[in-house]
């Protein structure tokens, strides 16, 4: 059931925003998971997790940055 809802939301998101921004948002899911695990589950991120999130955040920024 949740899978169906996620697919409906994915299709609706494709209709509303560009695929570039949508793929950048999907790339940020591990970073959001790490943040919410810290916030709600009191899990302390390991050094390698933080180092792995940095390129993900940088890539998400570079993808969505307007061209000058």
N, C-alpha and C positions, 0 to 999 in steps of 0.2 A: 504493500500500500504506500509506504513512504517513497519507494522507488518511483512509482507512478506520479506522485506529487512533485518529486524532484525533476522529473522529465517535463512535466507541464510547466513548472517554473523556468526551466532551462529554455524551452521554446518561447515562452513569453518574454524572457530576458533577451533572446535573440531578436525578437520583434521590436524591442524598445531601445537597445543600445548596440553599438558596433561590436563586431566580433573581436576586434583588437582589445577593447576595454574589458569585454567579458572574459577573454582568455587571461588577461592580466589579473582579473579578480579571482579566477580559478587558481592561478599560480600562488595567490596569497593565502589560500586555505590552510596550508601547513603552518604558516605564521600565525594565523588566527587561532588555530587549534592549540598551538604552544601558548599563546597569550591567555586563552580561556582556561586551559589546564592549570596555568599558574594562578589565575584569578579565582577560580571556583574550587579546584581540587588541591590547592596549595602545593603543587608540584614545582620544584625548583628546576628551571631549565639547565641542562648540562652545557658545558662550554662548546662542545661540538654542535649542539643544537642551535645555539646562538650564532655560531660561525656559519652554519648552514642556512640560516634565515637571512643573513646579510645579503648574499647574492640574489636571493629571491626578491627581497624588498627593492634592491637596486634595479633588478630587471623589470619589476612591476612599474617602478618610477620611469624608467627609460622608455618603456612601451607606451605609457600614457602621456608622456611629456609632449606638449605641443611643439611642432617643428618651427624653428625660428627663421 
